[in-house]
Amino acid sequence: MIPLSAIAAHVRTRFEAESVVRWFDSAIHTAIGEGLERNGDDTLDEGRSFYDLRGYAPDDFVSLRAVWSTVRSDWLVPASEAQLHPRWEEDPGDPDSFFLRGWCWLGVYPHASGSSGYLRAYLSCLAPQLTHDQAVLSDLPDDLTPALEDYALYDLQAQDGETGSALAHWGDFVGRQRGLGDFVKSRGKSSGFIGGRR
């Protein structure tokens, strides 16, 4: 089991940020924690504008970060329900934007109009298991911790405005995340997020 301090040190080395002046340990720890975000899938239903996140949002759910559409093969754009026209729920099409109503209702615009596919919602959650330098993720195999490093590098590069490098690290993270999904399935569990914790 690899402790948080070792993952953070490896991120710092790969990012070539030896000094703690530019990136404090807390910022790197935050980036690693965000790499532990959960996700859940909802099948697109014709005419449906709202999807209940409670089916896969854990108790420590903090925010909805992003939504991916398999129909569009693209990210939906964050929006506000207040920005939509009064009869927006009547507009059919492939959803291209999303918003949150209350704590647990994912709204999409326009509503699906017969396309088969699903939405994958990415959720930020608390990561209490990573509260100190020697914290470890006991359910995460050591050879998959590079996925957390890739996410942290993506986050730090994006904050630095290095879009090309950030997207390269994002691609690496997504590839490793798929590998983790295969690992989780091989255990006979369907957790929906890195580490298999609930």
C-alpha positions, 0 to 999 in steps of 0.5 A: 500500500502506497501512502499519500506522501509517496504519491504526492512526491511522485507527482511533484517529481513528474511535474518537476515542481520540487519547490513547495513555493509554487505548489503546496503539498495541500494543493497536490493532495487536493488534486489527488483527492479529486482523482478519487471522484465517483461516477455513475451512469444513467440511460438516456430515456426519451422525453426525460429531462431529470435524472436522480443521482441518489442511485449512485451518489454516496453520502459524502457527495459534494458537487457534480463536476461534469457529464459525458454523453455517449450519444454526442461522444462529448462533454455536456456544457454546464448551464443554469435552469434560469438561462433556459426559456420557460418551455424548455422541457418541451424541446427534444434533441440530444442533450448538450447541457446540464444543471443541478436542481436541488441536491440530487436531480441532474437536469439536461437540455434538451431532453432525449428524443429516441437516441440510445445511449447514456450519461456518465455523471462525475461527482466530487466527494470527500476523501476522508481516507486521505487526510494525512501524509501516511494515509493509504488506499487499501482497496487500490492496488499499488500498480494503479496509483499512477492513475491518481498521479495522472489526474493530479498532473492533469489538474496542476497543468490545467491550472497552469494553463498548459492545455496540451500537457493537461489533456495528455495527462487526462488521456493517460488517466482515462486509460488507467481508469478503464483498467481499474474498472476492469479490475473492479469488475474482476473482483465481482463488485461494481463500485463505480469509482476508484478504490471500491470504497462506499 
